[in-house]
Amino acid sequence: MILRRIAGHLKHQHWTAVFLDFVIVVLGVFIGIQVSNWNSARHDRALERQYLQRLRNDLQLSLNNVGNNVSRMGAQVRLEGRMVHELGTCHLDPKERDRFAAGLFLLGQFEPPPLVRGTINELRSTGRLGLLHDVRLRKTLAKTLQLARLNQGVLQMIIARATPDLVYLDQRMVITPPGEGFDAAALRQGRIPAGTVDFDFGALCKNPHTAAAISAVRRLTWYVISHNRSEASHFKALLKIINDDLGKEK
């Protein structure tokens, strides 16, 4: 209809009316494009907020897992310290035998820093990382992923270094896998089902390499703990940026 009206104005050479109609058409197109862009931007902001909330949940879960790792490996380190002392004195109280057995069972159970990657992987695979408008967030996320890859390599080196000592110790004990209903938390507190680990303490303490092997594994466990804590600091930095961005959207 507007085109027919413009044609009529042109026919009668009503130039002012033609100009006004033209302005109306241009404004209509411009407003339509702006509304479309506004709707698209609003959709992107809503989608970004959803991803930020999911990233926050993933990071919080990652931090909880790191806390559990540090707690478990810290218990291992304490058990191993007591074991080294007892081997050095060549004395083990019969009441502490199960606790010593639990320490042997736990040797070398390294826990890598766990980054929950579900949302990150989805953002990368769908090409939606650009939805995260905060440049600082994207840089910190990239640094966190880089550190996670680095820690995987470090863990492999730690496992390789610990393997000869663990093989040596495995050859000097007999482990029977615990049955159903096994309480892993109790194990880490130094309690273990009877008969799970059989060993000759007298033979172990007479060989100085036994204490040295346990001490080496203990030191490597500390390294893994430190890597967990280092990565946790990056998780926290990333989480703070996300919380700041979500707070701005309120």
SULHU-V199588 format. One line per field, one symbol per residue. phi: phi as a letter, one per 20 degrees, with the letter a starting at -180 (. if undefined). psi: psi as a letter, one per 30 degrees, with the letter a starting at -180 (. if undefined). burial: # if it has 24 or more other C-alpha atoms within 12 Angstrom, else .. A space follows every 10 residues. Layout:
phi->???
psi->???
burial->???
//
This chain:
phi->.fffffffff feleffffff ffffffffff ffffffffff ffffffffff ffffffffff ffffffgfgf ffffffffff ffffffffel ccfgfeffff fffffegmef dffedfdgff fffffemdgf ffffffffff ffffffffff ffffffffff feggfffgfg fdbcddgfef mfefffgfen dbggnfcdbd fgffffdfff ffffffffff ffffffffff ffffgfffff ffffffffef
psi->eeeeeeeeee eghieeeeee eeeeeeeeee eeeeeeeeee eeeeeeeeee eeeeeeeeee eeeeeeeeee eefeeeeeee eeeeeeeefh kjkefgeeee eeeeefkgik jlkjjjgeee eeeeffggff fjfjeeeeee eeeeeeeeee eeeeeeeeee efeeeeeeee fglkkjklal gkjeeeefgg kkkkfekklj eeeeffjffe eeeeeeeeee eeeeeeeeee eeeeeeeeee eeeeeeeff.
burial->.....#.... .......... #......... .......... ....#..##. ########## ###.###### ########## ####.###.. .#....#### ########## #######.## ..#.....#. ##.#..##.# #..##.##.. ##..#..##. .#..##..## .##....... ......#### ###..####. #..##....# ########## ########## #########. ###.##....
//
